[in-house]
Amino acid sequence: MATEADLFNQYPLHLDPATKAISLASSAGYTAVQIENVNKELTALNQLHRSLLALDPPNTPPPPLPVNPKRSAQISKLRDTANAAYRKGTHVEAVKLYTYAIDMALGRPGWEPVGLARDELSALYANRAQAYMAQQAWPEGLIDARASVDCKPVGNVKAWFRAGKCLAEMSRGEGVAGITG
């Protein structure tokens, strides 16, 4: 069963031209709980809007905090540990450690530079693809190689090669030409 976070309800909204406040245009067809929840969210949104307008010019919030070096260090340590596990031949353990590192990199706050997360994820997905390939888990390797290419399409030769190798091993040689699409 879908949770409330999984559902999308489109509500008719009204924007007051003078105050730029957003309100529910019509409550017909909605339950009292839905109306209360929407009004609560709109109140919070309107308060945020007013507080941003009240800031001194140029009316922008302060810059975000710098990147947390602890997270980067933890991701690097997990990657190094996974690389060591791969070199020892414990590929299942390497996949698990790469997965932990990927989850940590994906958990970066939204205000941190996207380029940093993309670079980390590109390397981690490419390495996990190699660990899957060592287990002959070709579909999983292909998925990770493509994820690596999606994060960093230029200068990512290893990921492109691994995606092609996975397709070739799955006897999908005709897909190698379409790997760029």
N, C-alpha and C positions, 0 to 999 in steps of 0.2 A: 504494500500500500504506500502511496506517495505521502511524504510528509508535507507540512505546510511550506517548507523552504523549497520543495520541488515543484510547487504549483505556481502558475502565473495567472493572475487575474488582471484584466485591463479595466481600469476605472475611468469614468469620465471626469476630467479635471478642468478647473477653471483658473485662469491666471488673471488676477486683478491688475489692470493696466497701470494704476497709480502706485500701488504699493509693491507690485510684483509678487504678492503672496499667492500661494497655490491652495486651492480648496476643492472639495468634492463637489462637482457640478450637480449631480443627481444621485440620490440614495435609493432610487427605486430598484427593486430586484435584488437587494443585498440584505444580509442578516444584520441584526444589531451589533453582533460581535465583529463582523467584517467592517462595518462603518466605523465602529470605535477604534479598531486597529489602524484603519487608513487615516482617520483623523489624528491619531496619536503620531503616526509617522510624518504626516504633513505638518503638524505642529513643530516637531523636531527639525524638519527641513526648513521651515520658515524661520525658526529661531537661528539656525545656522546661517541662513542667508542674511538676516539682520545683523548678526555679529560680524560677519565678513565685511558688510558694508560699513560698519562702525570703525573698522581699522583705519589707521592713518594711511594717507596715500602711499603707495599705489594700490591700496586695498587688496593686498595679497598676504596670505599667511607667511610666517617666517620660514626660512629654508629648513628642510628636514635635518634630522640628526645625521652625523656622518655614518658611514657603513660600520656595522658592528664587527670589529676584527676577530672577535671570539668565534662567530659563526663561520667566517672564512677559514679560520684555523682548524675548526672542527671538521669542516668539509674536506680540507686538504689532508688532515690526518686520516679520515675515513678512506679517502681515495688512495693514500699511500698504503694503508693497511690492506685494502682490497687488491692493489697492485701486487703486494707481497704474497697474498693468498693465491693470486693467479699464477705468479711465478713458481710457487710451490706445487701447483697442479690441483689445488682445492678450488675448483671452479664454482661449485655450488656456494661455498663460503664467499668467494669473490663476488658472485651475483648478489648475495644477500647484503654485503657491505656496500657495494655500489648502489643498491636500492636505498639503503639508509642515507647515503650521501645525497642521492637524487632527491629524496623526500626533504632533507634538510635544506637543500638549495631551492627547492620549490616553495619552502616555507618562509623565504625571505619576505620582509615587509614590502608593501607596494611602493613605498617612497624611495627604496634603495635603487641605484641605477640598474636598469634592465640589462644593459650590456654585460655587467658583471655576472648576473645570473645566467644569461645566455651562454657566456664563455664557459662557466663552470658546468652547466648542464650539457653543453655540446661534448665536452671531454668525458663526462661521466657516462652519458648515453653511449658514446663510441666505445668506451672501455667495457661497459656491460654487454654491448653487442658482441665484442670479441670473446667475452667469457661465455656467453650463450653459444657462440659458434664453436668453442672448444668442447661444448657438451653436445654438439650437433643439434641444437635447438634452433633450427634455421628460421622459423617464423618469428620467434621472439627476437632473434638477432636482427632480422630485417626491420622489425618494428623499432627497435632501439637505434639502428643505424639511420633510419629515416627521421627519427626524432632528433638525432644529432645534426643531421643535414638541415632540418627545419630550424634549429637553433642557430646554426652557422653554416649557410650554404657555400660561402666562398672560403677557400683555403682549408677545407676540411676533407682532404684527400682520403684519409683513412676511413672515414664514415662512408664516403661514396664507394670506395672499394669494398667495404664490408657489406653494404647493401647489395652490390652487384654479385658478390660471392654467395650471399644467402640465396638470392634469386637463382643463380646458376645451380646451386646444390639442391634446390627444390625443383629442378628441371623446369624452371620458368625463364629460360634464356631469352624468350621474346620480350619479357618484362624488363630486361636490363636496359634496352633502348628507351623505354618509357619511364625510367627511374627519375628522370629530371622533371617529370610532370606530375 
